[in-house]
Amino acid sequence: MLDAARARFASDGYTATTIRKIAADAGVDAALVMQYFTSKDELFATVLSVPAHALTRMTDAWRGPEAGIGERVARAFLDVWGNDPTASEPLLAMLRGAMATEQAAAQLRDFIEDRLLIGVVAHLRDDSDTRLRIGIASAMLVGIIVARSVVRVPTIANVSLESIVSATATALQPLLAPE
């Protein structure tokens, strides 16, 4: 049921997803879904769990020299969101849900802040200028995910992940490691 819910929330978003659709996808009766999860909100919250390996990958991208940090962060973030279904489905569900519910918006905000600011605290100078630059970098990365995976803008969605990482790394490097 959770796999079906994760895939449905990721593809349709919170508003368009129904318990009946999830049950049909899982091959069970809707009453069974409701027996385990008392509401769509509760099911959505359960689905939003992001696997630990994805979180570790994004945190580990900050390790290493400042030279290349733009590439490491871009690759880790975009790879987790684009190439790892166990991570990308709950993340895309969270992203789509953020448009519809404050709960999902809060979870997405916390997720983005935690993943990016963990790197700042552990590996970069932690001051207001750095936090602003990290916020701009996170907005760029989320914008790329929206363009590539949600809206599917052809010039972004139809090119290799490697091309996106390369172009993004060039833009992120001066934000993450200014001279």
Salt bridges, closest charged atoms under 4 A:
ASP3 OD1 - ARG6 NH1 3.10
ASP12 OD2 - ARG8 NH1 2.74
ASP25 OD2 - ARG8 NH2 2.79
ASP60 OD1 - ARG63 NH1 2.30
GLU71 OE2 - ARG75 NE 2.47
ASP79 OD2 - ARG57 NH1 2.45
ASP84 OD2 - HIS53 NE2 2.57
GLU102 OE2 - ARG109 NH2 2.58
ASP126 OD1 - ARG131 NE 2.83
ASP127 OD2 - ARG125 NE 2.46
ASP129 OD2 - ARG133 NE 3.14
GLU162 OE2 - ARG75 NH2 2.82
